[in-house]
Amino acid sequence: MKHKNLIGQLPKIGIRPTIDGRLDGVRESLEEITMQMAKNAAAFLEENLRHADGSKLECVISDSCIGGVAEAAASADKFAKEGVGVSLTVTPCWCYGSETIDMDPTIPKAIWGFNGTERPGAVYLAAALAGHNQKGIPAFSIYGRDVQDSGDTTIPDDVQEKLLRFARAGLAVATMKGKSYLSMGAVSMGIAGSIIDANFFESFLGMRCENVDMSEFTRRIEEEIYDKDEYEKALAWTKENCKEGKDYNPEDRKKTREELDKDWEFVVKMALIGRDLMIGNPKLKELGYGEEALGRNAIISGFQGQRQWTDHFPNGDFMEAILTSSFDWNGIRQPFMVATENDSLNGVSMLFGHLINGAAQIFSDVRTYWSPDSVKRVTGHELTGDAKNGFIHLINSGASALDGSGEQSIYGKPAMKAWWDIKEEEAQKCLDNTTWGPGMLEYFRGGGYSSTFNTKGGMPVTMCRINIVKGIGPVLQIAEGKTIDLPENVHDTLVERTNPTWPTTWFVPNLTGEGAFEDVYSVMANWGANHGAFTYGHIGADLITLASMLRIPVNMHNVDKNKIFRPSAWASFGMDKEGADYRACDTYGPLY
C-alpha cells in the first residue's frame, strides 16, 4: 500500500550521451553506438532500482548526442524541465572535454567511459574529469577493468556495481532535497542530536526544519482532530495484533485495567496524529481542518517525549515503533522515519539507510559492550563462534520498528526486507513475535507501551551514525556486522539487568584488527553518540558514496577498501583515503 504523499516529484536520472562533434564522417559513425550506450544504461538502471516509496525509476535521455556546448545546454534545459536529480554521462569515444560536461554543481554526476581500443572513450573520461576537477565540480569515474570490443553492448559486472552504487546514492541526495525534518517537541534530556542544527539540514542535505510543540498532540486528541473511522479501525487492529506483555511495575504502582485500556486508546491516537503531522491527511479537510490536513512535508521526524511529555502522558513508543515499521492497520506500506527522543542526527542516519535499500530502519541505543569475561562472570556461559570476541547490546526505549525482529526472510534466512517485498504472513510474524509491555513507571511516569522483541541472529546489518563536531561539522561513522543469537538463559539474564520491556539486538561488528575495529570493545569505545541506526545488509560502501556527494567525511568504517567509491577529485587530496576524504570535504564544503 502506497501511503506517503510527500510533495515534489520523484527525481529522475538523466543520461547524457556525449560524442565527438566533428561532422563529415566522425560523428556520423558514432551516433548510433553512442545513443545505444545511453539506452542500455537507462534500461539497466530502470530494471534494477526503485525509489524508496516503491515507485518505478525513470531515466531521461538527452534528445541528441552532445558534441558541444549548444547540445550540452539543450540537455541541461530538458533535464531541468523533466526533474532530473542525478546526471550520468556515457560515451564510447573521444569528445570535447569541458565543452560537453554537466556544469550543475548541486546534481550528483558520473561519467562512464567505455573501455574499448577502437575509440578512446577512456581518454575523454580522463579529460572530462580533469575539467570537472579544475572547475571544482566533483564527478565520479566509471571505467571497466577489461577491454571490450566496440560493438559489445553488455555492461561488465564491475561497471554495473559502480553504476548502481552511484545511482542509489545520487537518488538519495535528490530525494532529500526540498523535504522537511519535523521536530515534534524540543531537546530530550540534553541529547545533542536533538539540538536541531538547521544549518546542517539546509547546507548539507538541502532540507528545511519544521517545529511543532508536543502540545499539538493534546490539542488534536482533545478536539478530536483525526480520522475517527481510521481510529476505530486502528484500535481494533491493535487489540487483535499487539499482544500486551508482562507488567514489570511494582504491584502498588501498576495501572488498573481501565487505565491500561485508556493508554491504548491514547497511543493509537498519537500514531495517527504523528503521521498526519508529517505528511498531512486529506480526511482532516473534510472535517473542517484545512490547515492541519496539509502536514509538514516531512521525510523524517523526531518526537522529544522524555521528559516533559512522558512524566505526564503515555510515551511515544507505540507511535514510533508502528510508524517506523513497514506495516500497520492499513496493511504493508512504506515505513516512516521517526527518531526517538527527537535525535535528528540518528533520524538522518535512518533516512540514509532507508533511501538506499527501501527497508525499515532500527533506532537503537548503543547500550553495552559485553566482553567474553563479563558474560562468563554473569551467566557462566563461555562465548563461542561469532560471539567469541564479545558483542554490543543494541536496545531502545521500546520504540524500534517491528521489522527488527528479523521475522521476515530471504532465501530462508532472517531478514528485514524492502517494504514492497514483504509478504502479509511475514508482517504477521513480526507482530506475533512482539509484545507490548506497559511502560515502566520509573522511566515513564505517564505510562504507555514499549515494543519488546529479540532480533534473530544471522542477519548481515550495517549500523551508522551522523555526529556533528565543532570545527569539523558533520561526520559519518559506519559499522558493518551481523546479529547473533544467544542461549535463552544467557539472553534472559543479560536483558533482565536492564529494561526487559525494550527490544534487544545482539550485534557483532566485523573486525579488521586495527583502529576503531581492532576489537569489539574499540567499536563501542569509538562510537560517537549514545544512539545508532542499523539496517539490513552491508550497505557501508553505498553510505560512503552518499556521504562524499554531501561532503560529509567518514571518520570510522570497516568497509572493504576495494568497494570505496568517491568522486575522482578525492584522489588528488593525498594517498590516505580517509585523510583525503576529510580534506576534499573541507575544500568543497557542503553541497548546498
N, C-alpha and C positions, 0 to 999 in steps of 0.2 A: 504494500500500500504506500503510495507516494503522498506524504503528508505535509512536507515542508513547502512553504511558499515564499522563500526569500526573494526580495526584489532585485532585479537585474538579470539580464540574460546570461546563460552559461557561456563561459569563454570557449572560443574555438581555437584550433591550431591552424596557423597559416603556413602553407607550403610554398616556398619561393624557388622555382626552377631558374637558376642563373646559367648564362650561356655566353660563348664567345660572340661578341657583337659584330664581327666582320662578315658582311654580306658578300654575295657573289661567290659562293662556294663553301666557306667555312661554316657559317651559321646554319645555312640550309641543311647541311649534312648532319647537324646535331639537334635540330628542333624536335624530332620525334623521340629520340632516345632520352633527351633531357626532360621533356614533358612526361614521358613514361616513367622516369625515375620518380618524379613528383607524385604521380598517380599511385605508384607502388608504395611509396612511403605513407601516403594518406590512407590507402586501403589497409596497410599493416597496422597503423595506429588505431584506426576506427574499429578494427576487428579485435584488438587486444586490450583496449582501455574503455573505461566508463567514468562518468563523473561520479562523485561521492553520493549524489542523490539517486544514482541508478540510471540516469539518462544516458542515451547514446552519445558518444563523442562525435563531433562533426569537424571535419577538416575543410579548409578553404584553400583552393589553389589559385595562384595568380592567373589572370586572364591570358597572359602570354609569358613566354620565357623572358627573362630580364637580362638584357645585354648592355644596359647603360642607365644613366641617371633618370631619363624620362620614364622608362618602364619600371624602374625601382619606385619612383614617385606614384605611378599609377597603381602599383601593387599595394603601397602603403595606404593609398586612398581607399582602395577596395577593402583592405583589412580593417580599417577604421570603421567603415560602414557595416561590416559583417560582424563586428565584435570579436575580432581575433585578439587573444591574450597571450599567445605563445607563437614564436616565429621559428621555423625550420627552413633553412636554405639548403637546397640539394643541387649537385652538379656532377656530371661525368667528365668535365673538360675544363680547360683554361677559360677564365672570364676576367673582366676588368676590375680587379681588386676593390678598392674603396668606392668605385663608381656604382657598384651593384649591391653593396651591403645594406642591411636594415639598420637605420640610424635611430630608431626609437629607443631611448636609454632605459625605459622602465619595463619593456617587454622582454622576458627571458628569451634568449636566442641561441641557436646552434647552427653549425654548418656541417653537412655531410658531404665530404669529398670522396667520390668513387675511386677506389684503388684499382686502377687499370693502366696499362702501359701505352695503349693506343692514343689516349688523350690525357693530358696532365691535370686530372681533377684534384690530385693532391697538391699540385703547385698552386692552383687557385686557392685551395683551402689555406695553405700557408700564407699566401699574400693577403687574403681577406682577413685572416685572424690578425696579421700584423697591423692591418688598417684599424681593426677594432681596438686592439691594444693601444695603438698610438693615440687614438681618439678617446680612449677611456670608456669604451662601451664593451664590457666583457662579453665573450661568446664562448660556447662550448665547441670543442673539436670532436667530430665523429669521423673516424677513418678506419676501415677494415684492416686487419692484420695481414691478410693474404690477398695476393693479386688476383683479380677477376678478369675474365675476357670481356671485351667491350659490349657484347650482346647479352651478357649474363644479367638477368633481371632478378635473381634471388638476392635476398638480404642476408648476409652472413650472420651467424649467431652472435658474434661479438658486437656487430653493428646493431643488431636487434636489441641487445641488452642496453646499449647506450641510448638508443632512440627511446626506449620505454622509460629508462631512469630519468632522462631529461624531460620527457613529456609529462610523466607523473608529477615531478617536482614543479615544472612550469605551470601546469594546470592548478596546482595547489596555490601558487603565488597569485595567479589571475583570479581564482575563485574567492580568495580572501578580500581582494581589493574592493573597497566601497561598502563592505559589510560592517556590522557593529559588534562590539563587546558590550553586553548588558550587565552592569553591576547592580545586583539586587541587594541593597544594603551597602555597607562600607567595609572597614577593616575588621577582620576577625582575629581577636586575641593577639594582636601585634604581628600577625604573619605578614612577612614582607611582600609576598606575592599578591596579597590583597590590598596593598597600597598601589592603586591603579596608576600606572605610568602612561599618561596619554601620549607623550612623545614617542614612546616605543611603538605603540599601536599605530600612530599616524605615520611616523617616519620609516619604520621598518616593514610594516605589514600593509600600509595603505588603508587602515581601518579607522573607524571613529569609536569613541567611548560614550556610552549612554548610561545614565544612572536613574534608578528609582529607589525610593526608601522602602524598607520592608513593611511599613505601614500600609503600602498599597495592597498587600495580601489581605490584611484585616479588613480594609475598606471593601475589597471585592467580595470577600466572604460574607461580611455583614450586610452588604447591599445586594448580594446575590448577582454579581456581575460575572456570570459564567453560563455556559450552556447547560441548563438544568437536565435536559434529556440525556446529554452525554454524561453528566454527572451520575445519573441513576444507572446508566449502563456501566460506567467505570466502577462504581461502588459494588454493583452486583458481580462484576468480573473479579474484582479484588477479593471479595468474600469467598468466591469459588476457587481462586487460584493462588492466593497469597496466604500460606499457612502461618498461623501465629506460632512463634517459637517460645522457648522457655522464658519465664519472667524471673530474672536474677535479682530483682529488688528484694530487700528485707520484707518480711511479712507485714510489718507495721507501716510500710511505706507503699505497698502495692496499690495500684489503682483498682477501683471496682470494675466489674464487667461493664457497667453502664458508662463509666469514664473511658474505658478502653475502646468501646464502640464509638463514642464521640470522637476520640482521637483518630480512628479510622476514617470517619467522615471528613474530619478536618484535613488530614494529609492528602486524601484523594482530591479535595478541592484545591489544595496547594499545587498539586501536579498539573491540574487543568489550567490554573492561573499562571503558573510559571511558564508553561508552553505558550499561552496566549500573550504574555508579556514579551516573549522572544519574537514570535512570528505573526502575532495577530490572530484574529478569528472572525470571519465574516458573519458568523451567527450573532455576535455581540451587536453588530449594527442593526440587525433585525429586532434586538431587544431595546434599541434606543441608545446604545453606547457606541456611537460612531468613532469617537477618538480612541477608545480602548480597543476597537476592532482592528486598528492599524498595526499594532505591535511596534517593535523597535528594529526590525530587520537584523536580528541578532544571530550571527552564525555561531557565537559562543555566549555563554552567560556564566555568572557565578552568584551563589547565594551565601551571604555572610553567616546567617544562623547564629553561631556562637558569638557572644553570649547573650546579647541584648534580646534576641528572639527566643533562644532555647531556654532561657531562665524563666520564661513565662508561657510560651506556646509550644505545641508539639514540634519536634525538629523537622528539618527538611530532607531527612534521609530517604523517605519513600519517594518524594518528588524527584530527587536527584537520581536515585537508582533506577526508577522506572523511565524517566526521560532519557537517560544515557543508555538504556537497553534498546535492543533492536525490535522490540515488540511491546504492545500494551493492549488495552481493551479494544482498540481498533484493528488489531492484527499486527503483522510484521511490517515494519516501517523503518525509515532511516533514523538512526539514533541521534539524539541531540547531544551537544557538548555542553555540559553543565559542571562547573568547578565547585567542589565542596569548599566551604569557608571562603568563598569568593577569591580563591587563589588563581588570579587571572593568568599567571605565568604557567601554571600547570594546565589551565584551560587551553592555552595556546599550544602546549605540548600535546594535549589530547587532539586538538584540531589538526595539527601536523600529521599525526598518525592516521586519523580518520580520512583526511583528504588523500593520503597515499593509498590506503587499502580499502576504504569503504566500510570498515568494521567498527563495532563499538570499541571504546577505549576505557581502560580501567584506571580510575583515580585512586592512588594509594598513599598512605604514609609509608615512608621507608623507615620502618619501625626499629628493627633489632637485627644485629648480626649474631647468629648462633654459631659459635665455634664447636668443633667436634668435642673438645674437652668440656665445654659448658653443657652440651646436650647429654653427654655421658654422666656428668655430675648430677644433673637434674632428673634424668629419666633412667639412667643405667644402660641406655642404648648406644651401641657403637655405630657411628655413621659409616656407610659404605657406598660404593657406586658413585652416582652423580653428586651425592651429598657429602662425600668423604672429606671435602675441604671446608665444610660448613655451608651455611645458606643465610639468606636475608629474609626476614619476615615482612612481607608487604601486607598491610592491613589498613583499612579505612574506617572512619567512624560510621560505618553502616550504610554508606551511600554508593557502593560500587555497582556498576552495570551487571545485570544477571548473566550476561554473556560470559562474564569472567569465571563462571562456574566450570567452564570447559565441557559442557554437556552437548555441544554441537560436535560434528565430526567431519573430517576429511580423510578419505581412504581408511576409514575405520579408526582413526586416531583422534584424540580430543583436539578441539579447535575453537576459535572464535572467528566465524566466517563473515565475509562481506554480507551486508544485511540482505541483499537481494538473492543470495544463495541459501538462506536459512529456510529449512522446512518447518511446517507447523508443529510436527512432533518434536523437533529439536527445541523450539521455543518452549513447548510444554515441559520438556525435560529440565530446562533451566529453571522454570517455575517450580517444578516438583522437587527440585534439589536445593531450593532456597527456603529458609524460614525467616520470619519477621519477629524478632524478639522485641518486646516492649523496651523502650529506651531506659537505660539505667539512670535513675533519677539523680544520682550524684553527679553525672555528667549533664544530663538533660532534664532539668527540673520541670520542664513543661511536658515531658513525656515524648510520645512519638514511637516510631518503629524503625528498626535497623535491619537491613538485608544481611542475612547470615548464610554463607556457603564456604566450602573448601574447594579451591581451584584444583582440578585434576592435574596430575603430573604428566610430563612428557610433551608439553606444548613448547615449541620454539617461540620466544617472545622477545620484544625489544622494549626496554624502558628508556625514557628520555625526559629531559627537563630543561627548560629555559631559566636562566638566572640573570639578573641584572647586577653588574658590578660597577661601582663608581670609578670613573676614569677609563673604563673599557666599554661599557654598555652591555648589551645582551650577549650571552654566551650560551652554547648548547652543549649538553652532555648526553652521551648515549651509552647504553649497556645492553648488548645482546646476550641472551642466555636461554634458560629453559625453566619451566616449572617442574617441581618434583612432588612425589608422594612420600609421606612419612607413615610408619606404622600407626594404627589408630590410637594406641595407648600413648605413643610419643606425641602425636598431634594434639590429643586432648590435654595432656599435661602442659604442653607449651602454651596452648591457647588459653587455658584456664588461668595462666599467670597474668594475662592482660584482660581485655574485654571480650568475653566469649560470644557476645551478641554481634560481633563485627565480622565481615568476610575476611578470609585468610588466603594468602597465596605464598607458598614457599618457593623462593626464587634463587637460582644458582646462575651467576653470570659466567660467561665464557672467559677464561683466564688466558693471558698472554705471557705471564711470568715477568712482566716489567711494569713500572709506573703504577698508575691507578688500578691496573688489572694484574698486579703481581700475585695477589691472592684475594679471596672474598672479602676479608676484613678491609683491604685497601679500597675496594669499590665503595663500601659503606662509608669509610673514613673520608673519601674524596667527593662524596655526593654533596651537591651544593645547597640543598634545602631539605626540609622535612617531608616534602612530597615528591612524587614521581608519577608519570603516566606510563602504562605499558599496553602494548598491543600485540596481536598475534603475528608471528612471523619475524624473520630477521630483515628488517627494513632500514637498518642503520645506514647503508650506502645511499638509499634514497633521501634519508634525512640530511645527510652531509651535502648532497647536491642541492637540496632545497635551501639549506642554511647559506650556502655560498651565493645563491641567487639573491637572498635577502641581505647579504653582507653581515651575517651573524657567524662569528668564528666558533669552531668546535673545540672545547677545552679538554674533552675527555671522551674517548671512544675505544672500542675493541673490534672495529670493522677491519676486515682483510684489506690491506693497503692496495691490492690489485683491483679492488672494487670502487675505490675512491674516484669520483668523477666531479671535477670542478672546472670552471672556465679556464681556457688556455693561458690567460694572463697570469694565473696563480703561479705558473712555472717560472715566472720572471722575478718572483719575490724571495728566492732562496731555495736551497736544496732540501731543507727541512720542511716537509709537507705541512705540519701543523703550525710551525712558526710562520711559514709563508701565508697560511690562511689568515692568521692574525694581521699580518702586515697588509695583505690585499684588502681585507675588510675595512681596515683603518683608512687606507688610501682612498678607496672608492666611496666609503660612507654608506649610510642607509639608502635603500633602493629609492625611496620617495623623498 
